[in-house]
Amino acid sequence: MLRLTVFALAVSLSAVSTLHAQAADGQQAGAVARSLGTVKSISGKTLVLKPDSGAEVTVTVQEGARVLRLAPGQTDLKAATPMTAEEIQVGDRMLVRGRAADNQGIAAVQIVVMKQADVAQKQQHEREDWQKRGAGGIVSAIDAASGAITVSVTPTLSVAVKTSKDTSYLRYAPTSIRFSDAQKGTLDQIKAGDQLRARGNRSADGKEITAEEVISGSFRNIAGTITSIDAAGNSITVKDILAKKSVVVKFNEDSQLRKLAAPMAQRLAFFLKAGNQPVQAGAQPASGAQPAAGTGGPATGAPATGAPAGGPRPGGGADFQQILSRIPSVKLAELQKEDAVMIVAMQGASPGEVTAVTLLGGVEPILTASPDGMSAAALFSGWNLGAPGGDAGP
């Protein structure tokens, strides 16, 4: 799966392509062929490039071709360093410029490479940065005039996301949580009820974040009990207490299914009913959950909101969302009729059908503590979707 960092690299390499073409192509622009993608295979001076879209391209490295190594995020060739064609490896990101060949390939005269190891290092850095400076939840209010967005992280904790003209926006596609499908967005697209994540510098109390990046999307929250299971159709029917109607929930290869251990569910329900932070500062995960070491989100391997699990975070309790992200996955076959579940889903072809992004089972105590399901939905809002740093891994 293409990741957000790859998305950013595509932008970087495309910018290099545009700038260099304007400077060097001149009147021969019609004879120039370009392709951007990932190296699939290498045989001598011939490379097979898998573009970000379209069919594979055969690239022949010409004698005297200029090969440059560019760090991820750079767009100026002045920052590139020379390398040899022999240093190119399978998995490297590559922008090729040359002449169109008879076999619909490219006879390369210039290759700009972003090494796979460099990309991996940048991905790790982004994961750590989203872990440290990220915040996410459900949008509860928007002040378009000031650019401020209020995000409910839990039923009792909100974060004010401050945006500016320098903030960059991405918007999930209506039917996908893949960052490769996300498009450039605007503040105007964000509305109350959307799921949102932001990255930037936090205030001392942790209740404000000056956003450098924001990604948002509209998804449906479902909470209720399973009334039937269709193993052949890879779907379940849930009586949704939020919408007060039944809904068919389909699963695909991207859907994530997890189940809370009973002690942890009881513990979260207690704090939810008491109106406190679900996990207090310095608390340890309940039985059945693994401490969150590093990063990882349920949908895309993304970092969850805030500080490391089990440790203090600015403005309140530890980040229980990271604990949840470490809960072991389960299979559809392990679900049973009358199981209580919470789901975040994408809208399907009809109003009564959705595709699951994440499903969390074992939540009966939590739904009992929140009869209307609204507080429970807010409780898991920051966990349900992945974040850009993780999808870069993301």
Helices and strands as residue ranges (DSSP letters): H 4-24, G 26-31, E 32-43, E 46-51, E 57-69, G 77-79, E 81-82, G 85-87, E 93-100, E 106-114, H 116-133, E 134-143, E 148-154, E 157-162, E 168-171, G 179-181, E 183-184, G 187-189, E 195-202, E 208-217, E 220-230, E 235-240, E 245-250, E 256-259, H 262-274, H 320-325, G 332-334, E 340-347, E 353-361, H 364-369, H 374-379, H 381-384, H 388-391
